[in-house]
Amino acid sequence: MKGDNVVLDKSFNFAVRIVKLYKYLRYTIDERVLSTQILKSGTSIGANIREALRSSSRKDFVAKMNISLKEAYETEYWLELLHKTEYISDKEYNSIFPECRELTSILSKIILTTKTKGIDEK
């Protein structure tokens, strides 16, 4: 997926990695609960970003991006838990966690910028 929307592209690529992690946890390790949790939150980030891009107003856009941010924070939690409980190795964690952290950073900046622009335009 190549486009000119960095956060959309990054969230999609991250979701692909999350699906692969889910398949590994579910079908190789036979872990069911945590794998489902991270699948839901990790793939929801990009889905909500895509929905935000078709929002009907600035307020709706910010609301959808906030949902994406919350899902990214939740995904950070599941990744940390999977790491601390040794379902994923240091190498795996250090490979995927920074991507999630980058998404939270980008989303936070988008939300802040959008809110600031809304104030400036009034």
Contact map, one row per residue, 1 for C-alpha under 8 A:
11100000100100000000000000000000000000000000000000000000000000000000000000000000000000000000000000000000000000000000000000
11110000100000000000000000000000000000000000000000000000000000000000000000000000000000000000000000000000000000000000000000
11111100100000000000000000000000000000000000000000000000000000000000000000000000000000000000000000000000000000000000000000
01111100000000000000000000000000000000000000000000000000000000000000000000000000000000000000000000000000000000000000000000
00111111100000000000000000000000000000000000000000000000000000000000000000000000000000000000000000000000000000000000000000
00111111110000000000000000000000000000000000000000000000000000000000000000000000000000000000000000000000000000000000000000
00001111111000000000000000000000000000000000000010000000000000000000000000000000000000000000000000000010011000000000000000
00001111111100000000000000000000000000000000010011000000000000000000000000000000000000000000000000000000000000000000000000
11101111111110000000000000000000000000000000000000000000000000000000000000000000000000000000000000000000000000000000000000
00000111111111000000000000000000000000000000000000000000000000000000000000000000000000000000000000000010000000000000000000
00000011111111100000000000000000000000000000110000000000000000000000000000000000000000000000000000000010000000000000000000
10000001111111110000000000000000000000000010010000000000000000000000000000000000000000000000000000000000000000000000000000
00000000111111111000000000000000000000000000000000000000000000000000000000000000000000000000000000000000000000000000000000
00000000011111111100000000000000000000000110000000000000000000000000000000000000000000000000000000110000000000000000000000
00000000001111111110000000000000000000000110110000000000000000000000000000000000000000000000000000000000000000000000000000
00000000000111111111000000000000000000000010000000000000000000000000000000000000000000000000000000000000000000000000000000
00000000000011111111100000000000000000000000000000000000000000000000000000000000000000000000000100000000000000000000000000
00000000000001111111110000000000000001100110000000000000000000000000000000000000000000000000000000000000000000000000000000
00000000000000111111111000000000000000100010000000000000000000000000000000000000000000000000000000000000000000000000000000
00000000000000011111111100000000000000000000000000000000000000000000000000000000000000000000000000000000000000000000000000
00000000000000001111111110000000001000000000000000000000000000000000000000000000000000000000000000000000000000000000000000
00000000000000000111111111000000001101100000000000000000000000000000000000000000000000000000000000000000000000000000000000
00000000000000000011111111110000000000000000000000000000000000000000000000000000000000000000000000000000000000000000000000
00000000000000000001111111111000000000000000000000000000000000000000000000000000000000000000000000000000000000000000000000
00000000000000000000111111111111001000000000000000000000000000000000000000000000000000100000000000000000000000000000000000
00000000000000000000011111111111001000000000000000000000000000000000000000000000000000000000000000000000000000000000000000
00000000000000000000001111111110000000000000000000000000000000000000000000000000000000000000000000000000000000000000000000
00000000000000000000001111111100000000000000000000000000000000000000000000000000000000000000000000000000000000000000000000
00000000000000000000000111111110000000000000000000000000000000000000000000000000000000000000000000000000000000000000000000
00000000000000000000000011111111000000000000000000000000000000000000000000000000000000000000000000000000000000000000000000
00000000000000000000000011101111111000000000000000000000000000000000000000000000000000000000000000000000000000000000000000
00000000000000000000000011000111111100000000000000000000000000000000000000000000000000000000000000000000000000000000000000
00000000000000000000000000000011111110000000000000000000000000000000000000000000000000000000000000000000000000000000000000
00000000000000000000000000000011111111000000000000000000000000000000000000000100010000000000000000000000000000000000000000
00000000000000000000110011000011111111100000000000000000000000000000000000000000000000000000000000000000000000000000000000
00000000000000000000010000000001111111110000000000000000000000000000000000000000000000000000000000000000000000000000000000
00000000000000000000000000000000111111111000000000000000000000000000000000000100000000000000000000000000000000000000000000
00000000000000000100010000000000011111111100000000000000000000000000000000100110000000000000000000000000000000000000000000
00000000000000000110010000000000001111111110000000000000000000000000000000000000000000000000000000000000000000000000000000
00000000000000000000000000000000000111111111000000000000000000000000000000000000000000000000000000000000000000000000000000
00000000000000000000000000000000000011111111100000000000000000000000001101100000000000000000000000000000000000000000000000
00000000000001100100000000000000000001111111100000000000000000000000001100100000000000000000000000000000000000000000000000
00000000000101110110000000000000000000111111111000000000000000000000000000000000000000000000000000000000000000000000000000
00000000000000000000000000000000000000011111111100000000000000000001001000000000000000000000000000000000000000000000000000
00000000001000100000000000000000000000001111111110000000000000000011101100000000000000000000000000000000000000000000000000
00000001001100100000000000000000000000000011111111000000000000000001000000000000000000000000000000000000000000000000000000
00000000000000000000000000000000000000000011111111100000000000000000000000000000000000000000000000000000000000000000000000
00000000000000000000000000000000000000000001111111110000000000011011000000000000000000000000000000000000000000000000000000
00000011000000000000000000000000000000000000111111111000000000011001000000000000000000000000000000000000000000000000000000
00000001000000000000000000000000000000000000011111111100000000000000000000000000000000000000000000000000000000000000000000
00000000000000000000000000000000000000000000001111111110000000010000000000000000000000000000000000000000000000000000000000
00000000000000000000000000000000000000000000000111111110000111011000000000000000000000000000000000000000000000000000000000
00000000000000000000000000000000000000000000000011111110000010000000000000000000000000000000000000000000000000000000000000
00000000000000000000000000000000000000000000000001111111000010000000000000000000000000000000000000000000000000000000000000
00000000000000000000000000000000000000000000000000111111110110000000000000000000000000000000000000000000000000000000000000
00000000000000000000000000000000000000000000000000000111110110000000000000000000000000000000000000000000000000000000000000
00000000000000000000000000000000000000000000000000000011111110000000000000000000000000000000000000000000000000000000000000
00000000000000000000000000000000000000000000000000000011111111000000000000000000000000000000000000000000000000000100010000
00000000000000000000000000000000000000000000000000000000111111100000000000000000000000000000000000000000000000000000000000
00000000000000000000000000000000000000000000000000010011111111110000000000000000000000000000000000000000000000000000000000
00000000000000000000000000000000000000000000000000011111111111111000000000000000000000000000000000000000000000000000000000
00000000000000000000000000000000000000000000000000010000011111111100000000000000000000000000000000000000000000100110000000
00000000000000000000000000000000000000000000000000000000001111111110000000000000000000000000000000000000000000000000000000
00000000000000000000000000000000000000000000000110110000000111111111000000000000000000000000000000000000000000000000000000
00000000000000000000000000000000000000000000000110010000000011111111100000000000000000000000000000000000001000100000000000
00000000000000000000000000000000000000000000000000000000000001111111110000000000000000000000000000000000001000100000000000
00000000000000000000000000000000000000000000100100000000000000111111111000000000000000000000000000000000000000000000000000
00000000000000000000000000000000000000000001110110000000000000011111111100000000000000000000000000000000001000000000000000
00000000000000000000000000000000000000000000100000000000000000001111111110000000000000000000000000000011001100000000000000
00000000000000000000000000000000000000000000000000000000000000000111111111000000000000000000000000000000000000000000000000
00000000000000000000000000000000000000001101100000000000000000000011111111100000000000000000000000000000000000000000000000
00000000000000000000000000000000000000001100100000000000000000000001111111110000000000000000000000011011000000000000000000
00000000000000000000000000000000000000000000000000000000000000000000111111111000000000000000000000000001000000000000000000
00000000000000000000000000000000000000001000000000000000000000000000011111111100000000000000000000000000000000000000000000
00000000000000000000000000000000000001001100000000000000000000000000001111111110000000000000000000010000000000000000000000
00000000000000000000000000000000000000000000000000000000000000000000000111111111000000000000000010011000000000000000000000
00000000000000000000000000000000000000000000000000000000000000000000000011111111100000000000000000000000000000000000000000
00000000000000000000000000000000010011000000000000000000000000000000000001111111110000000000000000000000000000000000000000
00000000000000000000000000000000000001000000000000000000000000000000000000111111111000000000100010000000000000000000000000
00000000000000000000000000000000000000000000000000000000000000000000000000011111111100000000100000000000000000000000000000
00000000000000000000000000000000000000000000000000000000000000000000000000001111111110000000000000000000000000000000000000
00000000000000000000000000000000010000000000000000000000000000000000000000000111111111110000000000000000000000000000000000
00000000000000000000000000000000000000000000000000000000000000000000000000000011111111111100100000000000000000000000000000
00000000000000000000000000000000000000000000000000000000000000000000000000000001111111100000000000000000000000000000000000
00000000000000000000000000000000000000000000000000000000000000000000000000000000111111110000000000000000000000000000000000
00000000000000000000000000000000000000000000000000000000000000000000000000000000011111111000000000000000000000000000000000
00000000000000000000000010000000000000000000000000000000000000000000000000000000011111111000000000000000000000000000000000
00000000000000000000000000000000000000000000000000000000000000000000000000000000011011111101100000000000000000000000000000
00000000000000000000000000000000000000000000000000000000000000000000000000000000001001111111100000000000000000000000000000
00000000000000000000000000000000000000000000000000000000000000000000000000000000001000011111110000000000000000000000000000
00000000000000000000000000000000000000000000000000000000000000000000000000000000000000001111111000000000000000000000000000
00000000000000000000000000000000000000000000000000000000000000000000000000000000000000011111111100000000000000000000000000
00000000000000000000000000000000000000000000000000000000000000000000000000000011001000011111111110000000000000000000000000
00000000000000000000000000000000000000000000000000000000000000000000000000000000000000000111111111000000000000000000000000
00000000000000000000000000000000000000000000000000000000000000000000000000000000000000000011111111100000000000000000000000
00000000000000001000000000000000000000000000000000000000000000000000000000000000000000000001111111110000000000000000000000
00000000000000000000000000000000000000000000000000000000000000000000000000010010000000000000111111111000000000000000000000
00000000000000000000000000000000000000000000000000000000000000000000000000000000000000000000011111111100000000000000000000
00000000000001000000000000000000000000000000000000000000000000000000000000000000000000000000001111111110000000000000000000
00000000000001000000000000000000000000000000000000000000000000000000000100110000000000000000000111111111000000000000000000
00000000000000000000000000000000000000000000000000000000000000000000000100010000000000000000000011111111100000000000000000
00000000000000000000000000000000000000000000000000000000000000000000000000000000000000000000000001111111110000000000000000
00000010011000000000000000000000000000000000000000000000000000000000100100000000000000000000000000111111111000000000000000
00000000000000000000000000000000000000000000000000000000000000000000100110000000000000000000000000011111111100000000000000
00000000000000000000000000000000000000000000000000000000000000000000000000000000000000000000000000001111111110000000000000
00000010000000000000000000000000000000000000000000000000000000000000000000000000000000000000000000000111111111000000000000
00000010000000000000000000000000000000000000000000000000000000001101100000000000000000000000000000000011111111100000000000
00000000000000000000000000000000000000000000000000000000000000000000100000000000000000000000000000000001111111110000000000
00000000000000000000000000000000000000000000000000000000000000000000000000000000000000000000000000000000111111111000000000
00000000000000000000000000000000000000000000000000000000000000000000000000000000000000000000000000000000011111111100000000
00000000000000000000000000000000000000000000000000000000000001001100000000000000000000000000000000000000001111111110000000
00000000000000000000000000000000000000000000000000000000000000000000000000000000000000000000000000000000000111111111000000
00000000000000000000000000000000000000000000000000000000000000000000000000000000000000000000000000000000000011111111100000
00000000000000000000000000000000000000000000000000000000010001000000000000000000000000000000000000000000000001111111110000
00000000000000000000000000000000000000000000000000000000000001000000000000000000000000000000000000000000000000111111111000
00000000000000000000000000000000000000000000000000000000000000000000000000000000000000000000000000000000000000011111111100
00000000000000000000000000000000000000000000000000000000000000000000000000000000000000000000000000000000000000001111111110
00000000000000000000000000000000000000000000000000000000010000000000000000000000000000000000000000000000000000000111111111
00000000000000000000000000000000000000000000000000000000000000000000000000000000000000000000000000000000000000000011111111
00000000000000000000000000000000000000000000000000000000000000000000000000000000000000000000000000000000000000000001111111
00000000000000000000000000000000000000000000000000000000000000000000000000000000000000000000000000000000000000000000111111
00000000000000000000000000000000000000000000000000000000000000000000000000000000000000000000000000000000000000000000011111
